[in-house]
Amino acid sequence: MIFIILGSSGAGKGTQAKLLSQRFGNIPTISTGALLRIKFDENTKDGIEAEKYWGKGNWVPDKLMFKILGKRLADEDCEQGFILDAFPRTLNQVRILDEYLAARSKRVDQVIYLRVPEEEVITRMMERAKRDIQVFGKARRDEDPAIIRERLKSHRGTIEPILTEYAKRGILLDIDGHRPIGEIHEDTMDHLRKNDFYHNHRNVKKDQT
């Protein structure tokens, strides 16, 4: 079971990924943003190099990004499936992921795009920055307003070709993400229940509504 959740920063991808994980036997959720921050905090060579890009609101180069992500996907807990949060971000990353999965006789089952107005995204990110200041004494570097707007600009420039590609494959769900969390999740599940992979997955919690 392999899901991809896409959307701009602050669209709620991480929250929806966790809810999906719970429904599908607690398969791991992998946030590329969180993964990059972990590798940076661990002072790894790849993490330090990647921060030069994401720390300024730019995408990490494809080769470096998948070098980091590929190591995580090779972990044992990903063998039965996983949920990717915010990957792929470019058409080249789509191809890289396709090749990685095909070599292991796997494929992406569903891509979920959370569509949220930009002004709402900015509001959410500013609220998150305030919470981080209260808890940690400072906001994260990528929560600076200028960096947020730069990331949104980058997102606009790359997301549509990716959505078009997955729509052609018939695996794209375009979800209105400007709603309550539970409503978004149930709307997503209603769509997923119409797919064969949902009914064939052994660990899915079908008794929940």
N, CA, C and O of each residue as an XYZ file, in Angstrom:
836
protein
N       0.844     -1.190      0.000
C       0.000      0.000      0.000
C       0.878      1.239      0.000
O       1.564      1.515      0.985
N       0.864      1.979     -1.084
C       1.723      3.151     -1.193
C       0.868      4.360     -1.565
O       0.245      4.398     -2.626
N       0.855      5.337     -0.675
C       0.127      6.580     -0.893
C       1.111      7.734     -1.022
O       2.215      7.697     -0.479
N       0.686      8.755     -1.751
C       1.404     10.027     -1.800
C       0.409     11.120     -1.435
O      -0.699     11.157     -1.969
N       0.798     12.005     -0.531
C      -0.030     13.155     -0.196
C       0.730     14.415     -0.589
O       1.837     14.666     -0.112
N       0.116     15.201     -1.466
C       0.732     16.423     -1.964
C      -0.079     17.644     -1.563
O      -1.259     17.538     -1.227
N       0.557     18.788     -1.602
C      -0.088     20.045     -1.249
C       0.983     21.030     -0.847
O       2.129     20.649     -0.610
N       0.619     22.282     -0.769
C       1.590     23.299     -0.375
C       1.933     23.171      1.102
O       1.267     22.444      1.839
N       2.960     23.871      1.527
C       3.278     23.937      2.955
C       2.039     24.438      3.697
O       1.369     25.368      3.246
N       1.743     23.814      4.836
C       0.600     24.246      5.625
C      -0.748     23.738      5.147
O      -1.781     24.156      5.671
N      -0.763     22.840      4.157
C      -2.028     22.333      3.632
C      -2.643     21.250      4.510
O      -3.798     20.875      4.312
N      -1.884     20.747      5.475
C      -2.406     19.708      6.357
C      -2.020     18.301      5.937
O      -2.669     17.333      6.333
N      -0.972     18.182      5.143
C      -0.554     16.871      4.637
C      -0.191     15.911      5.768
O      -0.611     14.754      5.770
N       0.591     16.400      6.723
C       1.037     15.535      7.806
C      -0.109     14.995      8.631
O      -0.108     13.821      9.003
N      -1.081     15.830      8.919
C      -2.244     15.405      9.703
C      -3.030     14.328      8.969
O      -3.393     13.309      9.556
N      -3.293     14.556      7.677
C      -4.045     13.575      6.906
C      -3.245     12.286      6.705
O      -3.824     11.200      6.664
N      -1.939     12.396      6.582
C      -1.103     11.205      6.447
C      -1.198     10.329      7.682
O      -1.274      9.106      7.567
N      -1.196     10.934      8.864
C      -1.293     10.171     10.108
C      -2.642      9.469     10.225
O      -2.716      8.326     10.677
N      -3.703     10.155      9.819
C      -5.030      9.550      9.875
C      -5.131      8.373      8.916
O      -5.730      7.350      9.250
N      -4.556      8.507      7.739
C      -4.549      7.398      6.780
C      -3.729      6.226      7.305
O      -4.120      5.068      7.152
N      -2.606      6.526      7.917
C      -1.761      5.480      8.480
C      -2.540      4.645      9.491
O      -2.436      3.418      9.501
N      -3.313      5.303     10.334
C      -4.109      4.596     11.336
C      -5.146      3.686     10.684
O      -5.422      2.598     11.189
N      -5.714      4.120      9.582
C      -6.718      3.322      8.873
C      -6.107      2.111      8.172
O      -6.764      1.081      8.015
N      -4.860      2.236      7.754
C      -4.225      1.187      6.968
C      -3.106      0.488      7.729
O      -1.992      0.340      7.226
N      -3.420      0.060      8.952
C      -2.502     -0.774      9.715
C      -1.253     -0.091     10.185
O      -0.225     -0.739     10.384
N      -1.322      1.235     10.370
C      -0.181      1.997     10.883
C       1.071      1.860      9.999
O       2.187      1.737     10.503
N       0.867      1.883      8.681
C       2.026      1.925      7.803
C       2.734      3.255      8.029
O       2.083      4.245      8.365
N       4.058      3.302      7.852
C       4.804      4.520      8.201
C       4.471      5.700      7.300
O       4.260      5.546      6.097
N       4.430      6.861      7.897
C       4.298      8.108      7.151
C       5.681      8.747      7.085
O       6.382      8.838      8.092
N       6.059      9.183      5.906
C       7.403      9.735      5.705
C       7.274     11.141      5.151
O       6.929     11.333      3.985
N       7.550     12.108      5.987
C       7.547     13.510      5.579
C       8.945     13.875      5.122
O       9.897     13.793      5.898
N       9.073     14.279      3.860
C      10.403     14.651      3.386
C      10.927     15.875      4.127
O      12.129     15.988      4.370
N      10.023     16.799      4.488
C      10.447     17.971      5.242
C      11.023     17.592      6.589
O      12.082     18.082      6.982
N      10.314     16.707      7.303
C      10.795     16.255      8.607
C      12.085     15.461      8.458
O      13.000     15.592      9.272
N      12.157     14.640      7.418
C      13.349     13.827      7.181
C      14.575     14.710      6.941
O      15.662     14.427      7.446
N      14.392     15.769      6.174
C      15.503     16.687      5.914
C      15.962     17.381      7.192
O      17.159     17.534      7.436
N      14.990     17.800      8.005
C      15.359     18.476      9.262
C      16.093     17.523     10.205
O      17.030     17.925     10.894
N      15.661     16.255     10.232
C      16.327     15.264     11.085
C      17.774     15.085     10.660
O      18.683     15.072     11.490
N      17.978     14.946      9.342
C      19.335     14.727      8.842
C      20.213     15.958      9.071
O      21.420     15.835      9.279
N      19.602     17.141      9.032
C      20.354     18.358      9.323
C      20.711     18.415     10.808
O      21.850     18.712     11.168
N      19.733     18.130     11.664
C      19.981     18.158     13.108
C      21.006     17.108     13.530
O      21.730     17.295     14.508
N      21.060     16.000     12.786
C      22.041     14.950     13.078
C      23.428     15.298     12.530
O      24.392     14.554     12.708
N      23.498     16.444     11.862
C      24.770     16.948     11.334
C      25.366     16.023     10.273
O      26.586     15.907     10.154
N      24.492     15.366      9.502
C      24.987     14.508      8.435
C      25.407     15.377      7.249
O      24.936     16.502      7.084
N      26.297     14.833      6.434
C      26.780     15.568      5.263
C      25.631     15.898      4.324
O      25.522     17.027      3.846
N      24.772     14.916      4.057
C      23.643     15.136      3.152
C      22.648     16.132      3.741
O      22.100     16.968      3.023
N      22.420     16.040      5.044
C      21.487     16.950      5.693
C      21.957     18.390      5.662
O      21.160     19.303      5.450
N      23.241     18.596      5.871
C      23.813     19.941      5.835
C      23.743     20.514      4.426
O      23.430     21.690      4.241
N      24.036     19.678      3.435
C      23.973     20.120      2.041
C      22.538     20.460      1.643
O      22.300     21.450      0.951
N      21.586     19.640      2.079
C      20.174     19.865      1.725
C      19.647     21.150      2.353
O      18.825     21.841      1.750
N      20.110     21.476      3.556
C      19.615     22.662      4.248
C      19.966     23.944      3.512
O      19.301     24.965      3.686
N      20.995     23.897      2.702
C      21.371     25.076      1.920
C      20.252     25.460      0.957
O      20.152     26.614      0.539
N      19.416     24.495      0.612
C      18.314     24.737     -0.315
C      17.002     24.972      0.434
O      16.374     26.019      0.273
N      16.583     23.984      1.266
C      15.285     24.152      1.921
C      15.288     25.271      2.940
O      14.241     25.849      3.230
N      16.446     25.583      3.485
C      16.534     26.676      4.451
C      16.255     28.044      3.836
O      15.982     29.010      4.548
N      16.325     28.117      2.508
C      16.040     29.361      1.787
C      14.705     29.299      1.050
O      14.362     30.202      0.287
N      13.960     28.224      1.287
C      12.660     28.086      0.638
C      12.727     27.467     -0.743
O      11.751     27.519     -1.492
N      13.875     26.874     -1.096
C      14.034     26.247     -2.403
C      13.960     24.727     -2.289
O      14.207     24.158     -1.226
N      13.613     24.075     -3.414
C      13.573     22.614     -3.414
C      14.985     22.058     -3.383
O      15.903     22.612     -3.989
N      15.141     20.962     -2.672
C      16.422     20.252     -2.655
C      16.596     19.550     -4.007
O      15.633     18.966     -4.504
N      17.782     19.583     -4.617
C      17.997     18.899     -5.899
C      17.535     17.445     -5.851
O      17.675     16.761     -4.838
N      16.984     16.998     -6.966
C      16.356     15.673     -7.014
C      17.290     14.553     -6.568
O      16.906     13.701     -5.767
N      18.502     14.557     -7.080
C      19.436     13.480     -6.761
C      19.725     13.417     -5.269
O      19.736     12.336     -4.681
N      19.960     14.569     -4.660
C      20.251     14.618     -3.224
C      19.022     14.239     -2.413
O      19.129     13.523     -1.418
N      17.846     14.720     -2.837
C      16.621     14.417     -2.109
C      16.367     12.918     -2.073
O      16.049     12.365     -1.020
N      16.507     12.255     -3.224
C      16.197     10.828     -3.215
C      17.321     10.006     -2.584
O      17.083      8.889     -2.125
N      18.521     10.536     -2.556
C      19.584      9.850     -1.825
C      19.211      9.713     -0.355
O      19.441      8.677      0.268
N      18.627     10.784      0.185
C      18.187     10.782      1.579
C      16.931      9.940      1.747
O      16.848      9.109      2.652
N      15.950     10.158      0.870
C      14.677      9.438      0.986
C      14.840      7.949      0.726
O      14.234      7.130      1.417
N      15.657      7.585     -0.271
C      15.822      6.178     -0.614
C      16.318      5.342      0.545
O      15.919      4.188      0.702
N      17.192      5.922      1.362
C      17.686      5.198      2.538
C      16.559      4.911      3.517
O      16.524      3.855      4.148
N      15.634      5.864      3.639
C      14.493      5.659      4.549
C      13.531      4.606      4.004
O      13.012      3.787      4.763
N      13.292      4.623      2.692
C      12.363      3.660      2.097
C      12.901      2.233      2.167
O      12.136      1.272      2.085
N      14.205      2.101      2.318
C      14.826      0.772      2.395
C      14.672      0.145      3.774
O      14.992     -1.030      3.957
N      14.181      0.919      4.756
C      13.994      0.375      6.105
C      12.908     -0.697      6.104
O      11.989     -0.671      5.284
N      13.030     -1.621      7.022
C      12.136     -2.776      7.074
C      10.669     -2.393      7.254
O       9.783     -3.066      6.727
N      10.409     -1.319      7.996
C       9.013     -0.970      8.275
C       8.268     -0.474      7.033
O       7.045     -0.342      7.059
N       8.995     -0.202      5.952
C       8.361      0.257      4.715
C       8.018     -0.892      3.767
O       7.442     -0.668      2.702
N       8.365     -2.102      4.146
C       8.205     -3.239      3.250
C       6.741     -3.462      2.853
O       6.456     -3.809      1.707
N       5.813     -3.263      3.797
C       4.396     -3.497      3.512
C       3.671     -2.255      3.019
O       2.467     -2.292      2.766
N       4.399     -1.160      2.884
C       3.785      0.058      2.381
C       4.205      1.281      3.171
O       4.822      1.171      4.230
N       3.866      2.445      2.645
C       4.216      3.692      3.312
C       3.405      4.823      2.700
O       2.799      4.674      1.639
N       3.406      5.952      3.388
C       2.730      7.156      2.909
C       3.788      8.243      2.769
O       4.448      8.604      3.744
N       3.947      8.760      1.563
C       4.900      9.836      1.329
C       4.196     11.179      1.465
O       3.178     11.431      0.820
N       4.747     12.024      2.305
C       4.219     13.356      2.549
C       5.126     14.362      1.841
O       6.260     14.588      2.262
N       4.614     14.969      0.755
C       5.325     16.028      0.022
C       6.441     15.519     -0.880
O       7.443     16.207     -1.076
N       6.281     14.346     -1.418
C       7.192     13.821     -2.428
C       6.397     12.953     -3.372
O       5.612     12.120     -2.922
N       6.579     13.126     -4.696
C       7.575     13.932     -5.413
C       7.143     15.389     -5.588
O       5.961     15.721     -5.496
N       8.135     16.246     -5.842
C       7.886     17.674     -6.051
C       8.192     18.114     -7.481
O       7.875     19.239     -7.867
N       8.799     17.238     -8.257
C       9.110     17.553     -9.652
C       8.787     16.328    -10.506
O       8.687     15.216     -9.989
N       8.624     16.536    -11.821
C       8.372     15.405    -12.707
C       9.555     14.444    -12.718
O       9.370     13.234    -12.851
N      10.757     14.968    -12.581
C      11.910     14.083    -12.525
C      11.861     13.202    -11.289
O      12.247     12.035    -11.344
N      11.387     13.750    -10.170
C      11.236     12.938     -8.965
C      10.152     11.879     -9.143
O      10.249     10.791     -8.577
N       9.124     12.191     -9.924
C       8.107     11.184    -10.251
C       8.774     10.005    -10.943
O       8.520      8.851    -10.597
N       9.621     10.293    -11.914
C      10.309      9.233    -12.658
C      11.273      8.456    -11.760
O      11.361      7.231    -11.850
N      11.987      9.169    -10.903
C      12.925      8.500     -9.995
C      12.175      7.536     -9.076
O      12.610      6.403     -8.870
N      11.052      7.988     -8.530
C      10.256      7.137     -7.647
C       9.690      5.951     -8.413
O       9.708      4.827     -7.911
N       9.188      6.186     -9.619
C       8.660      5.096    -10.452
C       9.708      4.007    -10.648
O       9.421      2.820    -10.497
N      10.919      4.421    -10.984
C      12.000      3.463    -11.238
C      12.358      2.689     -9.969
O      12.597      1.482    -10.009
N      12.391      3.399     -8.852
C      12.704      2.755     -7.568
C      11.665      1.691     -7.236
O      12.014      0.575     -6.853
N      10.390      2.036     -7.384
C       9.318      1.101     -7.049
C       9.237     -0.052     -8.039
O       9.042     -1.201     -7.642
N       9.385      0.250     -9.331
C       9.306     -0.799    -10.347
C      10.379     -1.858    -10.140
O      10.139     -3.044    -10.367
N      11.560     -1.430     -9.709
C      12.647     -2.371     -9.445
C      12.315     -3.314     -8.305
O      12.960     -4.350     -8.144
N      11.309     -2.960     -7.511
C      10.885     -3.778     -6.379
C       9.476     -4.331     -6.589
O       8.825     -4.781     -5.646
N       9.019     -4.292     -7.837
C       7.688     -4.802     -8.218
C       6.577     -4.116     -7.430
O       5.618     -4.759     -7.003
N       6.717     -2.802     -7.243
C       5.721     -2.022     -6.521
C       5.294     -0.834     -7.361
O       5.914     -0.529     -8.379
N       4.235     -0.165     -6.933
C       3.777      1.029     -7.621
C       2.983      1.895     -6.652
O       2.571      1.430     -5.590
N       2.773      3.135     -7.015
C       1.956      4.041     -6.209
C       0.480      3.648     -6.385
O       0.006      3.496     -7.511
N      -0.235      3.487     -5.273
C      -1.654      3.121     -5.331
C      -2.556      4.337     -5.468
O      -3.529      4.308     -6.221
N      -2.237      5.415     -4.736
C      -3.105      6.590     -4.758
C      -2.316      7.844     -4.439
O      -1.445      7.850     -3.570
N      -2.643      8.912     -5.166
C      -2.060     10.227     -4.909
C      -3.181     11.155     -4.466
O      -4.202     11.264     -5.144
N      -2.999     11.817     -3.342
C      -4.010     12.710     -2.774
C      -3.455     14.125     -2.754
O      -2.408     14.384     -2.162
N      -4.165     15.034     -3.407
C      -3.735     16.431     -3.422
C      -4.696     17.266     -2.589
O      -5.893     17.317     -2.869
N      -4.166     17.914     -1.572
C      -4.961     18.785     -0.705
C      -4.869     20.207     -1.239
O      -3.821     20.848     -1.158
N      -5.973     20.688     -1.782
C      -5.985     22.014     -2.400
C      -6.487     23.039     -1.384
O      -7.630     22.972     -0.932
N      -5.610     23.997     -1.030
C      -5.927     25.016     -0.025
C      -5.523     26.385     -0.578
O      -4.431     26.519     -1.129
N      -6.383     27.410     -0.443
C      -6.028     28.759     -0.916
C      -4.743     29.266     -0.266
O      -4.483     28.987      0.905
N      -3.948     30.002     -1.019
C      -2.642     30.438     -0.516
C      -2.741     31.308      0.726
O      -1.937     31.153      1.646
N      -3.691     32.205      0.777
C      -3.804     33.068      1.951
C      -4.121     32.259      3.205
O      -3.667     32.593      4.299
N      -4.901     31.194      3.039
C      -5.186     30.311      4.173
C      -3.920     29.578      4.600
O      -3.671     29.401      5.793
N      -3.127     29.155      3.631
C      -1.863     28.488      3.931
C      -0.943     29.411      4.724
O      -0.343     28.992      5.714
N      -0.832     30.659      4.294
C       0.027     31.622      4.994
C      -0.459     31.827      6.426
O       0.342     31.878      7.361
N      -1.776     31.945      6.591
C      -2.343     32.104      7.931
C      -1.990     30.914      8.815
O      -1.592     31.087      9.967
N      -2.136     29.706      8.274
C      -1.824     28.493      9.043
C      -0.349     28.456      9.431
O      -0.011     28.106     10.562
N       0.522     28.816      8.501
C       1.951     28.770      8.770
C       2.356     29.807      9.818
O       3.244     29.556     10.633
N       1.715     30.951      9.798
C       2.004     31.978     10.804
C       1.534     31.529     12.194
O       2.183     31.806     13.203
N       0.406     30.838     12.222
C      -0.088     30.301     13.492
C       0.861     29.240     14.024
O       1.126     29.175     15.224
N       1.371     28.408     13.119
C       2.323     27.377     13.536
C       3.603     28.009     14.065
O       4.187     27.526     15.035
N       4.038     29.092     13.423
C       5.239     29.793     13.877
C       5.039     30.347     15.290
O       5.945     30.293     16.121
N       3.834     30.882     15.551
C       3.540     31.409     16.889
C       3.600     30.299     17.934
O       4.127     30.492     19.030
N       3.050     29.129     17.582
C       3.076     27.997     18.523
C       4.507     27.538     18.779
O       4.869     27.224     19.913
N       5.319     27.498     17.725
C       6.712     27.084     17.898
C       7.476     28.064     18.786
O       8.327     27.657     19.578
N       7.174     29.345     18.654
C       7.824     30.353     19.500
C       7.443     30.141     20.957
O       8.283     30.253     21.850
N       6.161     29.830     21.194
C       5.697     29.595     22.559
C       6.340     28.359     23.174
O       6.684     28.348     24.356
N       6.499     27.309     22.353
C       7.018     26.033     22.858
C       8.538     25.995     22.867
O       9.149     25.577     23.850
N       9.152     26.437     21.759
C      10.601     26.293     21.603
C      11.378     27.599     21.767
O      12.608     27.600     21.805
N      10.652     28.699     21.863
C      11.317     29.981     22.013
C      11.679     30.643     20.701
O      12.175     31.770     20.692
N      11.437     29.953     19.583
C      11.709     30.531     18.260
C      10.951     29.753     17.200
O      10.574     28.598     17.395
N      10.738     30.415     16.077
C      10.107     29.746     14.946
C      11.176     29.005     14.160
O      12.359     29.338     14.237
N      10.756     28.004     13.407
C      11.693     27.332     12.525
C      12.092     28.280     11.397
O      11.351     29.199     11.048
N      13.265     28.043     10.838
C      13.775     28.926      9.794
C      12.821     28.989      8.603
O      12.657     30.046      7.994
N      12.188     27.851      8.268
C      11.312     27.827      7.094
C       9.917     28.365      7.379
O       9.025     28.243      6.540
N       9.714     28.968      8.571
C       8.436     29.597      8.895
C       8.494     31.114      8.759
O       7.529     31.802      9.096
N       9.598     31.636      8.277
C       9.704     33.062      8.004
C       8.756     33.421      6.858
O       8.709     32.698      5.862
N       7.988     34.533      6.971
C       7.016     34.893      5.933
C       7.596     34.947      4.528
O       6.959     34.490      3.579
N       8.800     35.503      4.384
C       9.415     35.602      3.063
C       9.717     34.221      2.495
O       9.535     33.976      1.303
N      10.179     33.325      3.356
C      10.498     31.967      2.912
C       9.216     31.205      2.566
O       9.185     30.437      1.604
N       8.164     31.419      3.353
C       6.879     30.771      3.072
C       6.377     31.161      1.690
O       5.947     30.309      0.913
N       6.433     32.443      1.390
C       5.959     32.908      0.080
C       6.834     32.370     -1.056
O       6.336     32.085     -2.145
N       8.124     32.234     -0.800
C       9.014     31.685     -1.821
C       8.694     30.211     -2.068
O       8.729     29.747     -3.207
N       8.386     29.483     -1.003
C       8.028     28.072     -1.145
C       6.708     27.929     -1.903
O       6.562     27.020     -2.720
N       5.763     28.803     -1.644
C       4.489     28.759     -2.358
C       4.694     29.051     -3.842
O       4.049     28.447     -4.699
N       5.590     29.977     -4.131
C       5.906     30.292     -5.523
C       6.513     29.067     -6.216
O       6.152     28.747     -7.349
N       7.425     28.395     -5.539
C       8.033     27.187     -6.091
C       6.988     26.098     -6.293
O       7.002     25.378     -7.292
N       6.081     25.992     -5.323
C       5.022     24.979     -5.397
C       4.148     25.194     -6.624
O       3.834     24.245     -7.343
N       3.758     26.438     -6.863
C       2.915     26.752     -8.013
C       3.597     26.368     -9.328
O       2.952     25.921    -10.276
N       4.894     26.550     -9.356
C       5.619     26.315    -10.595
C       5.857     24.857    -10.929
O       6.208     24.535    -12.064
N       5.673     23.961     -9.955
C       6.010     22.556    -10.185
C       4.853     21.581    -10.021
O       4.909     20.475    -10.558
N       3.805     21.959     -9.294
C       2.799     20.967     -8.900
C       1.879     20.536    -10.037
O       1.544     19.355    -10.130
N       1.461     21.455    -10.902
C       0.457     21.108    -11.905
C       0.894     19.996    -12.852
O       0.098     19.097    -13.123
N       2.134     20.016    -13.373
C       2.556     18.896    -14.224
C       2.518     17.551    -13.502
O       2.212     16.524    -14.108
N       2.827     17.561    -12.217
C       2.797     16.330    -11.428
C       1.359     15.830    -11.293
O       1.089     14.641    -11.463
N       0.445     16.742    -10.989
C      -0.960     16.358    -10.857
C      -1.501     15.836    -12.188
O      -2.265     14.872    -12.225
N      -1.099     16.479    -13.263
C      -1.543     16.032    -14.592
C      -1.057     14.618    -14.869
O      -1.812     13.794    -15.385
N       0.193     14.329    -14.532
C       0.757     12.998    -14.754
C      -0.006     11.928    -13.974
O      -0.352     10.883    -14.524
N      -0.267     12.189    -12.695
C      -0.967     11.188    -11.894
C      -2.446     11.080    -12.279
O      -3.043     10.010    -12.168
N      -3.028     12.184    -12.727
C      -4.416     12.137    -13.205
C      -4.513     11.245    -14.435
O      -5.481     10.496    -14.572
N      -3.534     11.307    -15.332
C      -3.517     10.453    -16.520
C      -3.499      8.982    -16.136
O      -4.049      8.141    -16.847
N      -2.873      8.680    -15.023
C      -2.787      7.288    -14.560
C      -4.060      6.842    -13.831
O      -4.238      5.662    -13.531
N      -4.933      7.806    -13.556
C      -6.181      7.475    -12.873
C      -6.040      7.234    -11.392
O      -6.860      6.534    -10.797
N      -5.000      7.806    -10.776
C      -4.780      7.556     -9.347
C      -4.766      8.847     -8.526
O      -4.313      8.843     -7.381
N      -5.256      9.945     -9.095
C      -5.231     11.226     -8.393
C      -6.571     11.553     -7.759
O      -7.612     11.479     -8.411
N      -6.540     11.918     -6.476
C      -7.699     12.468     -5.779
C      -7.412     13.936     -5.481
O      -6.463     14.246     -4.760
N      -8.215     14.833     -6.024
C      -8.065     16.265     -5.781
C      -9.073     16.642     -4.699
O     -10.274     16.716     -4.958
N      -8.576     16.878     -3.488
C      -9.424     17.058     -2.315
C      -9.421     18.517     -1.850
O      -8.370     19.155     -1.792
N     -10.590     19.030     -1.524
C     -10.716     20.365     -0.938
C     -10.181     20.308      0.488
O     -10.799     19.718      1.374
N      -9.008     20.938      0.698
C      -8.372     20.888      2.006
C      -8.713     22.046      2.917
O      -8.138     22.175      3.998
N      -9.643     22.893      2.495
C     -10.030     24.055      3.296
C     -11.309     23.739      4.071
O     -12.316     24.438      3.956
N     -11.239     22.663      4.868
C     -12.378     22.184      5.646
C     -11.883     21.589      6.962
O     -10.673     21.465      7.155
N     -12.779     21.220      7.865
C     -12.350     20.563      9.106
C     -11.584     19.273      8.815
O     -11.846     18.597      7.820
N     -10.643     18.942      9.688
C      -9.760     17.790      9.502
C     -10.538     16.492      9.306
O     -10.260     15.734      8.376
N     -11.502     16.238     10.168
C     -12.271     15.000     10.081
C     -13.059     14.898      8.792
O     -13.168     13.817      8.213
N     -13.605     16.004      8.338
C     -14.382     16.010      7.100
C     -13.491     15.691      5.898
O     -13.895     14.950      5.002
N     -12.294     16.244      5.884
C     -11.348     15.966      4.800
C     -10.996     14.483      4.782
O     -10.966     13.855      3.724
N     -10.728     13.928      5.964
C     -10.350     12.518      6.062
C     -11.468     11.604      5.568
O     -11.221     10.674      4.801
N     -12.685     11.868      6.003
C     -13.800     11.005      5.604
C     -14.104     11.122      4.120
O     -14.485     10.141      3.482
N     -13.936     12.321      3.568
C     -14.113     12.503      2.131
C     -13.078     11.668      1.378
O     -13.391     11.016      0.382
N     -11.846     11.703      1.869
C     -10.776     10.905      1.262
C     -11.097      9.423      1.338
O     -10.950      8.703      0.349
N     -11.536      8.956      2.513
C     -11.853      7.539      2.685
C     -13.020      7.115      1.804
O     -13.023      5.996      1.290
N     -13.997      7.970      1.620
C     -15.127      7.645      0.734
C     -14.638      7.346     -0.678
O     -15.135      6.431     -1.334
N     -13.660      8.124     -1.141
C     -13.094      7.885     -2.466
C     -12.271      6.592     -2.482
O     -12.348      5.818     -3.437
N     -11.491      6.360     -1.432
C     -10.627      5.186     -1.396
C     -11.422      3.887     -1.348
O     -10.983      2.870     -1.885
N     -12.575      3.915     -0.714
C     -13.405      2.704     -0.617
C     -13.874      2.197     -1.978
O     -14.297      1.048     -2.101
N     -13.802      3.035     -2.981
C     -14.232      2.649     -4.320
C     -13.137      1.914     -5.093
O     -13.362      1.445     -6.209
N     -11.949      1.818     -4.490
C     -10.820      1.183     -5.163
C     -10.595     -0.246     -4.675
O     -10.832     -0.562     -3.509
N     -10.133     -1.105     -5.586
C      -9.903     -2.504     -5.243
C      -8.856     -2.662     -4.159
O      -8.983     -3.532     -3.297
N      -7.813     -1.826     -4.187
C      -6.735     -2.003     -3.213
C      -7.233     -1.819     -1.785
O      -6.685     -2.408     -0.854
N      -8.275     -0.999     -1.608
C      -8.840     -0.787     -0.275
C      -9.397     -2.101      0.262
O      -9.115     -2.483      1.398
N     -10.176     -2.780     -0.542
C     -10.832     -4.014     -0.109
C      -9.862     -5.181     -0.011
O     -10.122     -6.147      0.706
N      -8.739     -5.098     -0.732
C      -7.759     -6.184     -0.705
C      -6.711     -6.030      0.380
O      -5.941     -6.954      0.641
N      -6.680     -4.864      1.016
C      -5.659     -4.622      2.032
C      -6.080     -5.270      3.341
O      -7.143     -4.966      3.882
N      -5.245     -6.159      3.842
C      -5.608     -6.964      5.021
C      -5.811     -6.154      6.295
O      -6.666     -6.485      7.116
N      -5.031     -5.103      6.457
C      -5.019     -4.401      7.742
C      -5.884     -3.160      7.802
O      -5.910     -2.477      8.825
N      -6.599     -2.851      6.716
C      -7.405     -1.639      6.730
C      -8.556     -1.796      7.725
O      -9.181     -2.853      7.803
N      -8.826     -0.735      8.481
C      -9.887     -0.757      9.484
C     -11.204     -0.373      8.825
O     -11.610      0.788      8.867
N     -11.867     -1.349      8.219
C     -13.070     -1.083      7.445
C     -14.291     -0.864      8.319
O     -15.337     -0.428      7.838
N     -14.156     -1.167      9.609
C     -15.317     -1.029     10.489
C     -15.521      0.398     10.964
O     -16.533      0.696     11.598
N     -14.570      1.295     10.666
C     -14.701      2.673     11.099
C     -15.501      3.449     10.081
O     -15.497      3.112      8.897
N     -16.181      4.477     10.523
C     -16.975      5.337      9.623
C     -16.606      6.774      9.902
O     -17.142      7.683      9.269
